[in-house]
Amino acid sequence: MVVRIFTSASFHLPPARSSATAAWLLVVLAVATVDLGTGPWLGRVDGGAVGLREKLSVYEQRRYQRQIEESENSGLYDATDSVISLTAANLKQRVFNQPHASLVEFYNSYCGFCRRFAPIWKQLATDILGWQKLVRVTALDCSRDENNAVCREFEVMAYPTIRFFSPYYADGEQKIGEPVKEHDEQRIIDRLIEYMQHVENKPTNWPNLTAINRTDDKASLFDGTSAVGAPRPKYVYLINEKDTNATIGSQVILDFHDTPDVVVYRMHDPTLTTNGLSVVDGSSLSAINLPIDEFSREKVRDAIRSHLRQHHIVVTDVSTKSTKKAGDGGAVAAGTTEQNISALMEQKQEAAIRAKVKELGAAVVYQADLEEAIRFALFHEIGRYKTIESDRLVALRNFLNVLVRYFPFNDNGRRFLTELRQYVLNAGEERLDGEAFVARVKSLETERKPVFSSNHWIGCSGSREGLRRYPCGLWTLFHYLTVQAAESDLSNNPLEVLEAMHGYIKNFFGCSECSQHFQQMADKNRIWQVATKDDAVLWLWSSHNEVNKRLSGDATEDPEHPKVQFPTANDCAQCRRKILTNHHNHQQYTMEDGNEWNLSEVLRYLKHMYAYDRRHLFGLHDSSLAPQGSEGRSEWGGGVASGAQTSYHSYGNVLSDIDIRFSALLYVTCIVMIVIAIKMVVKRGYRKKMYPHDILGKV
């Protein structure tokens, strides 16, 4: 920026009069002392990631158009799936008062179980795609801020939560759908059919899913089977099921519900001892049995389709292929808006951030990740409950207590946390309204702004949507808090951080399966027997490694960040040693390669990695908001903390803002003096032997 200014200045320098020169030097000084850490010439990310200014080519627009379409969908599902993605803005519009039923999955894209369940939900949507006129499979991502309120309204307490909404479902108090607690595809279908059998306000195209009794009056099977104005069916198929609770017949009925000239019934015939399939011809009223190799949905359906083809009847495609298209490449250029270009530039910037993080290495704790973790916890996870009471309220107080004591916030941030804690304490032993809590969090952030110095994940950023981020940030947060507690004398309770973590995971963490696993592990590893603060640091480290080992190769693993035992040998060679003793009989301290952890070195490493002064400020949108030196290291007491150092930007961890400004000032001053001297020499108009004192005298 400075170079461009003075390149231009060399052609338009004012006359060399003393007043003009003085004015010009004032301009130079003003430019040189501008805060180089801010301004339009840098991107929104401090600490080395320069903003991306280049425009996208048509090729890039085509290349990334698919990514745009996928980003417009909620987390785990995209435009190629048969799952319909919902948002808070359209959920009620697409689910309530519709002539079809809906299955809605409320999920969290950061939830490990949700990620493992997503392929099941996709397959379900594909397998019943032929029923879409009667029921639709949808999903809503509760991890998105814009969906937070609607997930609270629908009382989503765990992820994934599945609800059934019948046709013409009306909005109203406590109208949150019927629960589907199963997570196996076939069991979900069984529960779905059970709900569909009991629908009261049926649309006109709703098939009869109730089993009929055996009858000799075959003509009656064709009476009343068609909608008004529709032709009489040519064939009636009867599926006999020995088990009255079986759903195979109902599934086949739904597969053929809109096939012309065909009606399918479930039949209960006590005289038959086996499951079977028969067909009644409408013209002759004769009945024949159709052979099937196996009594399953697929075999029964294939037998009916084969019979219909023999009689030249076109069968409605009840296969299960999605009809959605991922997007037409020929229309990319026309459909790419400025908003899309901005989104793609943001993706490029995220890629640049990941490259910088990779360069810095894994053993770095970022202030941005710590802030994003508590932002998501306070603004999103805690507030998803309609009421916060009993053990959940105690867990919230414990969580806020350790944040107030140990979280590295600036003055505004500590006021924010302290006043939020007081708000929770004022609730006494009574309940706290979740919506009111979120409103209070937002109002305090506004009143005390600026509070947060970050606006996106850095070290915990995943290679794609739904990976790492919040779970990674939560682990990082509690590791940091255990180390800060161990290095502080604010409390003598060695369990304060572990107790806060256990209470938070148990009562607020959205992934219910993850929460249960953590509680079971905590009991197995005797969390309540931790005796010292250093032991608390090691307990959390050991438990985290246990989780990494269990989830290695899991669907939740980011391929760019494999789940390994940390610290790695490259990061801390002295943290591992050959097995000498069975330390405390704790098997979690030994490894399969014949080594064991050197606990004293591991503790030293963890205290170094999660030290207050080791927080990296890369990625902050305004690093001057992050606490420096002694600022933010003690519990907020109501007044401005003493001894706080002046905040400053750092460039490459070497030069500060002051260094940069003085260097720029000296550089610019030298350039100005040289340019003025050259101008004055050229302007003299006569030849004379030049001496240094002539030039310096004029200047």
Secondary structure, DSSP 8 states (H G I E B T S, - for coil): -HHHHHHHHTTS-----HHHHHHHHHHHHHHHTS-TTSSTTS-S--SS---------HHHHHHHHHHHHHHHS-TT--TTSSSEEE-TTTHHHHHTT-SSEEEEEEE-TT-HHHHHHHHHHHHHHHHTGGGTTTEEEEEEETTSGGGHHHHHHTT--SBSEEEEE-TT----TT---EEE---SHHHHHHHHHHHHHT-SS--TT----S-EE--S-GGGGGTT-S-TT----SEEEEEE-SSTT--HHHHHHHHTTT-TTEEEEEEE-TT--S-EEEEEETTT--EEE---SS-SHHHHHHHHHHHHHHTT------S---------GGGHHHH--HHHHHHHHHHHHHHHHHHHHHHH-SS--BHHHHHHHHHHIIIIIGGGSSEE-THHHHHHHHHHHHHHHH----HHHHHHHHHHHHHHHTTTTS-EEHHHHHHHHHHHHHHT-S--S--S-STT--SSTTSSSHHHHHHHHHHHHHHHHHT--S---TTHHHHHHHHHHHHT-SBHHHHHHHHHHHHHTTGGG--SHHHHHHHHHHHHHHHHHHHTTSTT-BTTB----SS-TTT-GGGEEE--S-GGG-GGGB-TTSEEE-HHHHHHHHHHHT-GGG-B-TT-S-GGGS--BTTTSS---SS--TTB-----EETTTEEHHHHHHHHHHHHHHHHHHHHHHHHHHHT-S-----HHHHHHH-
